[in-house]
Amino acid sequence: MEISKQELGQIIESSMMKVVDALLPKATEISIKEAESRWGEKWIRYHLKVGSLPTRRLGMAKNSKVVVSTSDILQLKLQETCKAYQEQFN
């Protein structure tokens, strides 16, 4: 099994985001709208619906902003890539 440069970059980026997330948890949080514009509305909505992408509300009020972690998104993308490779080689 061979890893391309792009996939290696995704692995490194995901690892770096996990480190940043551990050191500065709020540094990797973005709004759902921003996540949809970066990674696609359908993909983000699907993972929110099935519960594989955790969210966090910034305040106690009902209308406070809901955010997601970019490290969680990158980890999901990496898992999907790995799963696709496993299906390809099995």
TIGULO-447203 format. One record per atom (N, C-alpha, C): y, x, z; residue number from 0. Coordinates in pm, 1 decimal, m for minus. Atoms other than C-alpha are relative to their C-alpha. Layout:
<rec><north>Y</north><east>X</east><up>Z</up><i>NUM</i></rec>
...
This chain:
<rec><north>m118.1</north><east>84.8</east><up>0.0</up><i>0</i></rec>
<rec><north>0.0</north><east>0.0</east><up>0.0</up><i>0</i></rec>
<rec><north>123.5</north><east>88.7</east><up>0.0</up><i>0</i></rec>
<rec><north>m118.6</north><east>m81.2</east><up>17.6</up><i>1</i></rec>
<rec><north>330.9</north><east>145.3</east><up>m109.1</up><i>1</i></rec>
<rec><north>124.2</north><east>m79.3</east><up>38.7</up><i>1</i></rec>
<rec><north>m124.6</north><east>65.2</east><up>m43.6</up><i>2</i></rec>
<rec><north>673.6</north><east>67.1</east><up>36.6</up><i>2</i></rec>
<rec><north>112.7</north><east>48.2</east><up>m89.7</up><i>2</i></rec>
<rec><north>m112.0</north><east>m36.6</east><up>86.2</up><i>3</i></rec>
<rec><north>976.6</north><east>57.3</east><up>m191.5</up><i>3</i></rec>
<rec><north>119.9</north><east>42.6</east><up>85.0</up><i>3</i></rec>
<rec><north>m121.3</north><east>m43.1</east><up>m70.1</up><i>4</i></rec>
<rec><north>1317.9</north><east>199.9</east><up>m101.9</up><i>4</i></rec>
<rec><north>70.9</north><east>m118.3</east><up>64.8</up><i>4</i></rec>
<rec><north>m67.0</north><east>119.2</east><up>m51.9</up><i>5</i></rec>
<rec><north>1457.5</north><east>m150.3</east><up>m55.3</up><i>5</i></rec>
<rec><north>m69.7</north><east>m49.1</east><up>126.6</up><i>5</i></rec>
<rec><north>74.8</north><east>46.7</east><up>m116.8</up><i>6</i></rec>
<rec><north>1181.9</north><east>m249.5</east><up>187.8</up><i>6</i></rec>
<rec><north>15.2</north><east>96.7</east><up>117.4</up><i>6</i></rec>
<rec><north>m21.2</north><east>m99.0</east><up>m104.2</up><i>7</i></rec>
<rec><north>1219.5</north><east>75.4</east><up>379.8</up><i>7</i></rec>
<rec><north>139.6</north><east>m16.9</east><up>59.8</up><i>7</i></rec>
<rec><north>m135.8</north><east>26.8</east><up>m48.0</up><i>8</i></rec>
<rec><north>1591.2</north><east>1.8</east><up>402.4</up><i>8</i></rec>
<rec><north>4.3</north><east>m122.3</east><up>89.8</up><i>8</i></rec>
<rec><north>4.9</north><east>121.1</east><up>m82.9</up><i>9</i></rec>
<rec><north>1514.4</north><east>m345.5</east><up>539.7</up><i>9</i></rec>
<rec><north>m62.0</north><east>29.7</east><up>136.0</up><i>9</i></rec>
<rec><north>65.3</north><east>m36.4</east><up>m126.4</up><i>10</i></rec>
<rec><north>1282.7</north><east>m197.0</east><up>803.1</up><i>10</i></rec>
<rec><north>97.0</north><east>77.6</east><up>88.5</up><i>10</i></rec>
<rec><north>m95.9</north><east>m80.0</east><up>m77.0</up><i>11</i></rec>
<rec><north>1545.7</north><east>57.1</east><up>910.1</up><i>11</i></rec>
<rec><north>114.3</north><east>m86.9</east><up>50.0</up><i>11</i></rec>
<rec><north>m110.3</north><east>87.4</east><up>m39.7</up><i>12</i></rec>
<rec><north>1821.8</north><east>m204.9</east><up>913.1</up><i>12</i></rec>
<rec><north>m42.3</north><east>m93.5</east><up>112.5</up><i>12</i></rec>
<rec><north>50.6</north><east>88.4</east><up>m104.1</up><i>13</i></rec>
<rec><north>1609.2</north><east>m441.6</east><up>1121.6</up><i>13</i></rec>
<rec><north>m13.7</north><east>74.1</east><up>132.2</up><i>13</i></rec>
<rec><north>15.4</north><east>m80.4</east><up>m121.1</up><i>14</i></rec>
<rec><north>1530.0</north><east>m164.7</east><up>1368.6</up><i>14</i></rec>
<rec><north>135.3</north><east>32.9</east><up>61.4</up><i>14</i></rec>
<rec><north>m134.1</north><east>m31.2</east><up>m50.8</up><i>15</i></rec>
<rec><north>1895.1</north><east>m63.7</east><up>1396.5</up><i>15</i></rec>
<rec><north>64.7</north><east>m122.0</east><up>63.3</up><i>15</i></rec>
<rec><north>m59.7</north><east>122.2</east><up>m54.6</up><i>16</i></rec>
<rec><north>2000.7</north><east>m425.5</east><up>1451.9</up><i>16</i></rec>
<rec><north>m61.3</north><east>m34.3</east><up>135.3</up><i>16</i></rec>
<rec><north>64.1</north><east>24.1</east><up>m129.3</up><i>17</i></rec>
<rec><north>1746.3</north><east>m458.0</east><up>1735.2</up><i>17</i></rec>
<rec><north>60.0</north><east>90.2</east><up>107.9</up><i>17</i></rec>
<rec><north>m61.7</north><east>m91.9</east><up>m95.3</up><i>18</i></rec>
<rec><north>1896.4</north><east>m150.0</east><up>1903.2</up><i>18</i></rec>
<rec><north>140.7</north><east>m46.9</east><up>34.7</up><i>18</i></rec>
<rec><north>m135.3</north><east>49.8</east><up>m23.1</up><i>19</i></rec>
<rec><north>2250.6</north><east>m283.3</east><up>1859.9</up><i>19</i></rec>
<rec><north>m4.9</north><east>m128.6</east><up>82.0</up><i>19</i></rec>
<rec><north>15.1</north><east>125.9</east><up>m72.6</up><i>20</i></rec>
<rec><north>2134.5</north><east>m623.6</east><up>1984.2</up><i>20</i></rec>
<rec><north>m30.3</north><east>24.7</east><up>147.6</up><i>20</i></rec>
<rec><north>33.6</north><east>m32.3</east><up>m139.0</up><i>21</i></rec>
<rec><north>1990.6</north><east>m463.9</east><up>2298.7</up><i>21</i></rec>
<rec><north>120.6</north><east>58.0</east><up>73.6</up><i>21</i></rec>
<rec><north>m115.4</north><east>m63.0</east><up>m63.5</up><i>22</i></rec>
<rec><north>2305.6</north><east>m261.9</east><up>2366.6</up><i>22</i></rec>
<rec><north>121.6</north><east>m92.6</east><up>7.7</up><i>22</i></rec>
<rec><north>m115.8</north><east>90.2</east><up>9.1</up><i>23</i></rec>
<rec><north>2568.9</north><east>m514.7</east><up>2258.3</up><i>23</i></rec>
<rec><north>m44.4</north><east>m134.5</east><up>m55.1</up><i>23</i></rec>
<rec><north>58.9</north><east>125.0</east><up>50.6</up><i>24</i></rec>
<rec><north>2413.1</north><east>m863.1</east><up>2237.0</up><i>24</i></rec>
<rec><north>94.5</north><east>m86.3</east><up>m82.6</up><i>24</i></rec>
<rec><north>m92.8</north><east>86.9</east><up>73.0</up><i>25</i></rec>
<rec><north>2728.7</north><east>m1036.9</east><up>2112.1</up><i>25</i></rec>
<rec><north>45.9</north><east>60.3</east><up>m131.7</up><i>25</i></rec>
<rec><north>m44.1</north><east>m67.4</east><up>122.1</up><i>26</i></rec>
<rec><north>2791.4</north><east>m781.0</east><up>1835.7</up><i>26</i></rec>
<rec><north>m75.0</north><east>m48.4</east><up>m123.3</up><i>26</i></rec>
<rec><north>80.8</north><east>40.2</east><up>115.8</up><i>27</i></rec>
<rec><north>2516.5</north><east>m923.4</east><up>1614.3</up><i>27</i></rec>
<rec><north>m0.5</north><east>m150.8</east><up>m21.1</up><i>27</i></rec>
<rec><north>m0.9</north><east>146.2</east><up>13.2</up><i>28</i></rec>
<rec><north>2598.2</north><east>m1294.1</east><up>1652.6</up><i>28</i></rec>
<rec><north>101.3</north><east>m44.2</east><up>m105.3</up><i>28</i></rec>
<rec><north>m87.6</north><east>57.6</east><up>101.5</up><i>29</i></rec>
<rec><north>2741.8</north><east>m1485.6</east><up>1357.6</up><i>29</i></rec>
<rec><north>m21.1</north><east>m151.3</east><up>m1.7</up><i>29</i></rec>
<rec><north>11.0</north><east>145.9</east><up>7.6</up><i>30</i></rec>
<rec><north>2806.6</north><east>m1852.3</east><up>1291.3</up><i>30</i></rec>
<rec><north>m106.8</north><east>m38.8</east><up>m102.3</up><i>30</i></rec>
<rec><north>101.9</north><east>49.7</east><up>92.9</up><i>31</i></rec>
<rec><north>2551.8</north><east>m2063.0</east><up>1107.3</up><i>31</i></rec>
<rec><north>56.2</north><east>m5.6</east><up>m141.6</up><i>31</i></rec>
<rec><north>m62.7</north><east>5.3</east><up>133.3</up><i>32</i></rec>
<rec><north>2796.9</north><east>m2112.1</east><up>818.4</up><i>32</i></rec>
<rec><north>2.3</north><east>138.0</east><up>m65.4</up><i>32</i></rec>
<rec><north>m2.9</north><east>m135.7</east><up>54.1</up><i>33</i></rec>
<rec><north>2834.8</north><east>m1735.2</east><up>778.0</up><i>33</i></rec>
<rec><north>m141.5</north><east>46.3</east><up>m37.8</up><i>33</i></rec>
<rec><north>139.1</north><east>m34.7</east><up>30.4</up><i>34</i></rec>
<rec><north>2456.4</north><east>m1689.2</east><up>792.7</up><i>34</i></rec>
<rec><north>m45.1</north><east>m68.5</east><up>m128.8</up><i>34</i></rec>
<rec><north>36.2</north><east>72.7</east><up>122.3</up><i>35</i></rec>
<rec><north>2414.7</north><east>m1955.9</east><up>524.0</up><i>35</i></rec>
<rec><north>61.3</north><east>64.8</east><up>m123.6</up><i>35</i></rec>
<rec><north>m63.2</north><east>m62.9</east><up>116.4</up><i>36</i></rec>
<rec><north>2662.6</north><east>m1780.4</east><up>296.6</up><i>36</i></rec>
<rec><north>m63.3</north><east>135.7</east><up>m31.2</up><i>36</i></rec>
<rec><north>62.9</north><east>m130.7</east><up>22.3</up><i>37</i></rec>
<rec><north>2488.2</north><east>m1443.1</east><up>344.3</up><i>37</i></rec>
<rec><north>m143.4</north><east>m10.2</east><up>m50.2</up><i>37</i></rec>
<rec><north>143.9</north><east>1.7</east><up>28.1</up><i>38</i></rec>
<rec><north>2119.3</north><east>m1542.6</east><up>328.7</up><i>38</i></rec>
<rec><north>m48.1</north><east>m128.0</east><up>m67.6</up><i>38</i></rec>
<rec><north>38.4</north><east>122.0</east><up>70.2</up><i>39</i></rec>
<rec><north>2121.9</north><east>m1882.7</east><up>160.1</up><i>39</i></rec>
<rec><north>m13.6</north><east>m118.4</east><up>94.0</up><i>39</i></rec>
<rec><north>m2.8</north><east>119.5</east><up>m83.5</up><i>40</i></rec>
<rec><north>2174.9</north><east>m2229.4</east><up>299.3</up><i>40</i></rec>
<rec><north>m139.5</north><east>m57.2</east><up>22.1</up><i>40</i></rec>
<rec><north>133.7</north><east>59.9</east><up>m13.3</up><i>41</i></rec>
<rec><north>1822.8</north><east>m2356.9</east><up>228.2</up><i>41</i></rec>
<rec><north>m89.1</north><east>81.6</east><up>92.2</up><i>41</i></rec>
<rec><north>85.9</north><east>m86.4</east><up>m80.5</up><i>42</i></rec>
<rec><north>1651.4</north><east>m2057.0</east><up>386.4</up><i>42</i></rec>
<rec><north>36.2</north><east>m9.6</east><up>148.9</up><i>42</i></rec>
<rec><north>m45.7</north><east>9.0</east><up>m140.2</up><i>43</i></rec>
<rec><north>1861.6</north><east>m2070.4</east><up>706.0</up><i>43</i></rec>
<rec><north>m33.3</north><east>m137.3</east><up>56.8</up><i>43</i></rec>
<rec><north>27.9</north><east>136.5</east><up>m48.2</up><i>44</i></rec>
<rec><north>1831.0</north><east>m2449.6</east><up>737.5</up><i>44</i></rec>
<rec><north>m149.8</north><east>m21.3</east><up>26.0</up><i>44</i></rec>
<rec><north>144.8</north><east>13.8</east><up>m17.6</up><i>45</i></rec>
<rec><north>1452.2</north><east>m2431.1</east><up>692.4</up><i>45</i></rec>
<rec><north>m44.7</north><east>65.3</east><up>131.3</up><i>45</i></rec>
<rec><north>43.1</north><east>m70.7</east><up>m120.5</up><i>46</i></rec>
<rec><north>1409.1</north><east>m2173.0</east><up>967.2</up><i>46</i></rec>
<rec><north>60.1</north><east>m58.9</east><up>127.3</up><i>46</i></rec>
<rec><north>m55.4</north><east>71.3</east><up>m115.8</up><i>47</i></rec>
<rec><north>1641.5</north><east>m2363.3</east><up>1200.0</up><i>47</i></rec>
<rec><north>m83.0</north><east>m124.4</east><up>29.5</up><i>47</i></rec>
<rec><north>76.7</north><east>123.6</east><up>m15.6</up><i>48</i></rec>
<rec><north>1440.6</north><east>m2680.7</east><up>1139.1</up><i>48</i></rec>
<rec><north>m137.3</north><east>25.0</east><up>62.2</up><i>48</i></rec>
<rec><north>133.7</north><east>m27.3</east><up>m52.2</up><i>49</i></rec>
<rec><north>1099.5</north><east>m2523.3</east><up>1207.9</up><i>49</i></rec>
<rec><north>4.5</north><east>74.8</east><up>132.9</up><i>49</i></rec>
<rec><north>m15.4</north><east>m65.0</east><up>m130.0</up><i>50</i></rec>
<rec><north>1236.8</north><east>m2336.0</east><up>1509.8</up><i>50</i></rec>
<rec><north>m29.2</north><east>148.7</east><up>2.5</up><i>50</i></rec>
<rec><north>27.8</north><east>m143.3</east><up>2.3</up><i>51</i></rec>
<rec><north>1166.9</north><east>m1981.7</east><up>1394.3</up><i>51</i></rec>
<rec><north>126.7</north><east>84.9</east><up>11.9</up><i>51</i></rec>
<rec><north>m127.6</north><east>m70.3</east><up>m14.8</up><i>52</i></rec>
<rec><north>1537.6</north><east>m1890.1</east><up>1413.2</up><i>52</i></rec>
<rec><north>74.1</north><east>m57.2</east><up>121.3</up><i>52</i></rec>
<rec><north>m65.0</north><east>52.1</east><up>m120.4</up><i>53</i></rec>
<rec><north>1678.3</north><east>m1924.9</east><up>1765.6</up><i>53</i></rec>
<rec><north>152.0</north><east>m1.5</east><up>m13.1</up><i>53</i></rec>
<rec><north>m145.6</north><east>12.5</east><up>m0.5</up><i>54</i></rec>
<rec><north>2038.1</north><east>m2038.3</east><up>1815.3</up><i>54</i></rec>
<rec><north>51.2</north><east>6.9</east><up>143.4</up><i>54</i></rec>
<rec><north>m63.7</north><east>m3.1</east><up>m131.4</up><i>55</i></rec>
<rec><north>2283.9</north><east>m2005.5</east><up>2100.1</up><i>55</i></rec>
<rec><north>137.1</north><east>m65.1</east><up>m11.5</up><i>55</i></rec>
<rec><north>m130.6</north><east>65.1</east><up>m2.1</up><i>56</i></rec>
<rec><north>2583.8</north><east>m2222.3</east><up>2184.0</up><i>56</i></rec>
<rec><north>94.1</north><east>87.1</east><up>82.8</up><i>56</i></rec>
<rec><north>m93.7</north><east>m89.8</east><up>m66.1</up><i>57</i></rec>
<rec><north>2893.3</north><east>m2021.2</east><up>2281.8</up><i>57</i></rec>
<rec><north>66.5</north><east>m60.8</east><up>123.4</up><i>57</i></rec>
<rec><north>m64.0</north><east>63.7</east><up>m114.7</up><i>58</i></rec>
<rec><north>3023.8</north><east>m2276.0</east><up>2530.6</up><i>58</i></rec>
<rec><north>m83.3</north><east>m114.3</east><up>53.4</up><i>58</i></rec>
<rec><north>71.2</north><east>112.6</east><up>m61.3</up><i>59</i></rec>
<rec><north>2924.3</north><east>m2568.5</east><up>2746.0</up><i>59</i></rec>
<rec><north>29.0</north><east>m132.0</east><up>m71.9</up><i>59</i></rec>
<rec><north>m40.3</north><east>123.7</east><up>66.7</up><i>60</i></rec>
<rec><north>3103.8</north><east>m2829.4</east><up>2535.1</up><i>60</i></rec>
<rec><north>m91.9</north><east>m32.1</east><up>m117.5</up><i>60</i></rec>
<rec><north>87.0</north><east>46.7</east><up>108.4</up><i>61</i></rec>
<rec><north>2917.1</north><east>m3037.4</east><up>2278.9</up><i>61</i></rec>
<rec><north>44.3</north><east>53.2</east><up>m136.6</up><i>61</i></rec>
<rec><north>m52.1</north><east>m44.7</east><up>128.8</up><i>62</i></rec>
<rec><north>3143.8</north><east>m2915.6</east><up>1998.4</up><i>62</i></rec>
<rec><north>23.0</north><east>151.1</east><up>m5.9</up><i>62</i></rec>
<rec><north>m17.6</north><east>m145.1</east><up>2.8</up><i>63</i></rec>
<rec><north>3129.4</north><east>m2544.5</east><up>2083.5</up><i>63</i></rec>
<rec><north>m84.1</north><east>61.4</east><up>m112.3</up><i>63</i></rec>
<rec><north>59.5</north><east>m67.6</east><up>114.7</up><i>64</i></rec>
<rec><north>3028.2</north><east>m2299.4</east><up>1814.5</up><i>64</i></rec>
<rec><north>m145.3</north><east>41.8</east><up>28.9</up><i>64</i></rec>
<rec><north>140.0</north><east>m40.6</east><up>m8.4</up><i>65</i></rec>
<rec><north>2655.5</north><east>m2237.0</east><up>1751.8</up><i>65</i></rec>
<rec><north>m15.4</north><east>126.7</east><up>m83.4</up><i>65</i></rec>
<rec><north>15.7</north><east>m127.8</east><up>68.9</up><i>66</i></rec>
<rec><north>2561.0</north><east>m1879.6</east><up>1658.3</up><i>66</i></rec>
<rec><north>m147.4</north><east>38.4</east><up>m8.7</up><i>66</i></rec>
<rec><north>132.9</north><east>m57.4</east><up>15.0</up><i>67</i></rec>
<rec><north>2251.4</north><east>m1695.7</east><up>1539.4</up><i>67</i></rec>
<rec><north>15.6</north><east>151.7</east><up>m2.5</up><i>67</i></rec>
<rec><north>m3.2</north><east>m145.5</east><up>m2.8</up><i>68</i></rec>
<rec><north>2164.0</north><east>m1328.1</east><up>1571.2</up><i>68</i></rec>
<rec><north>m44.0</north><east>55.1</east><up>m135.5</up><i>68</i></rec>
<rec><north>36.4</north><east>m60.2</east><up>127.9</up><i>69</i></rec>
<rec><north>2161.9</north><east>m1119.5</east><up>1254.6</up><i>69</i></rec>
<rec><north>m128.5</north><east>81.0</east><up>13.1</up><i>69</i></rec>
<rec><north>124.9</north><east>m75.5</east><up>m17.6</up><i>70</i></rec>
<rec><north>1882.6</north><east>m908.7</east><up>1402.7</up><i>70</i></rec>
<rec><north>m120.6</north><east>m93.8</east><up>m8.7</up><i>70</i></rec>
<rec><north>108.3</north><east>97.9</east><up>12.9</up><i>71</i></rec>
<rec><north>1667.1</north><east>m1223.4</east><up>1431.6</up><i>71</i></rec>
<rec><north>m22.7</north><east>m38.1</east><up>m146.1</up><i>71</i></rec>
<rec><north>10.1</north><east>34.6</east><up>142.2</up><i>72</i></rec>
<rec><north>1743.0</north><east>m1310.5</east><up>1068.5</up><i>72</i></rec>
<rec><north>m68.3</north><east>112.7</east><up>m76.8</up><i>72</i></rec>
<rec><north>60.4</north><east>m114.2</east><up>69.5</up><i>73</i></rec>
<rec><north>1656.6</north><east>m960.2</east><up>948.0</up><i>73</i></rec>
<rec><north>m147.0</north><east>15.2</east><up>35.3</up><i>73</i></rec>
<rec><north>140.1</north><east>m7.4</east><up>m40.3</up><i>74</i></rec>
<rec><north>1335.0</north><east>m965.9</east><up>1147.5</up><i>74</i></rec>
<rec><north>m82.9</north><east>m106.6</east><up>m72.1</up><i>74</i></rec>
<rec><north>70.3</north><east>105.2</east><up>74.4</up><i>75</i></rec>
<rec><north>1236.2</north><east>m1298.9</east><up>985.7</up><i>75</i></rec>
<rec><north>m20.3</north><east>40.1</east><up>m145.4</up><i>75</i></rec>
<rec><north>10.9</north><east>m44.9</east><up>138.9</up><i>76</i></rec>
<rec><north>1308.9</north><east>m1157.3</east><up>640.0</up><i>76</i></rec>
<rec><north>m108.8</north><east>106.3</east><up>m13.6</up><i>76</i></rec>
<rec><north>100.5</north><east>m105.6</east><up>2.6</up><i>77</i></rec>
<rec><north>1095.0</north><east>m853.1</east><up>718.7</up><i>77</i></rec>
<rec><north>m140.2</north><east>m56.8</east><up>17.3</up><i>77</i></rec>
<rec><north>129.8</north><east>63.5</east><up>m19.6</up><i>78</i></rec>
<rec><north>809.0</north><east>m1071.0</east><up>843.8</up><i>78</i></rec>
<rec><north>m46.2</north><east>m70.0</east><up>m127.4</up><i>78</i></rec>
<rec><north>35.9</north><east>67.7</east><up>124.8</up><i>79</i></rec>
<rec><north>819.5</north><east>m1275.5</east><up>523.4</up><i>79</i></rec>
<rec><north>m43.0</north><east>100.3</east><up>m106.6</up><i>79</i></rec>
<rec><north>35.0</north><east>m103.2</east><up>97.1</up><i>80</i></rec>
<rec><north>810.6</north><east>m958.4</east><up>313.3</up><i>80</i></rec>
<rec><north>m138.5</north><east>55.9</east><up>28.8</up><i>80</i></rec>
<rec><north>131.9</north><east>m52.5</east><up>m38.9</up><i>81</i></rec>
<rec><north>513.5</north><east>m821.1</east><up>508.7</up><i>81</i></rec>
<rec><north>m110.5</north><east>m100.9</east><up>m28.7</up><i>81</i></rec>
<rec><north>99.5</north><east>104.1</east><up>25.6</up><i>82</i></rec>
<rec><north>330.3</north><east>m1152.6</east><up>480.5</up><i>82</i></rec>
<rec><north>m29.4</north><east>m10.7</east><up>m149.6</up><i>82</i></rec>
<rec><north>18.6</north><east>6.4</east><up>144.0</up><i>83</i></rec>
<rec><north>386.3</north><east>m1157.9</east><up>105.3</up><i>83</i></rec>
<rec><north>m85.5</north><east>117.0</east><up>m49.1</up><i>83</i></rec>
<rec><north>82.3</north><east>m116.2</east><up>35.5</up><i>84</i></rec>
<rec><north>239.0</north><east>m807.4</east><up>77.9</up><i>84</i></rec>
<rec><north>m145.0</north><east>m20.5</east><up>41.4</up><i>84</i></rec>
<rec><north>135.9</north><east>23.3</east><up>m45.8</up><i>85</i></rec>
<rec><north>m63.4</north><east>m902.5</east><up>284.7</up><i>85</i></rec>
<rec><north>m72.8</north><east>m98.4</east><up>m89.9</up><i>85</i></rec>
<rec><north>61.8</north><east>100.4</east><up>89.6</up><i>86</i></rec>
<rec><north>m128.6</north><east>m1205.3</east><up>64.2</up><i>86</i></rec>
<rec><north>m28.1</north><east>61.5</east><up>m136.8</up><i>86</i></rec>
<rec><north>17.4</north><east>m61.9</east><up>129.6</up><i>87</i></rec>
<rec><north>m88.4</north><east>m991.4</east><up>m246.3</up><i>87</i></rec>
<rec><north>m122.2</north><east>90.9</east><up>m1.5</up><i>87</i></rec>
<rec><north>108.1</north><east>m97.3</east><up>m3.3</up><i>88</i></rec>
<rec><north>m344.5</north><east>m732.3</east><up>m136.7</up><i>88</i></rec>
<rec><north>m130.6</north><east>m57.4</east><up>56.3</up><i>88</i></rec>
<rec><north>124.3</north><east>62.0</east><up>m50.6</up><i>89</i></rec>
<rec><north>m600.0</north><east>m972.2</east><up>17.3</up><i>89</i></rec>
<rec><north>m60.5</north><east>m92.7</east><up>m101.4</up><i>89</i></rec>
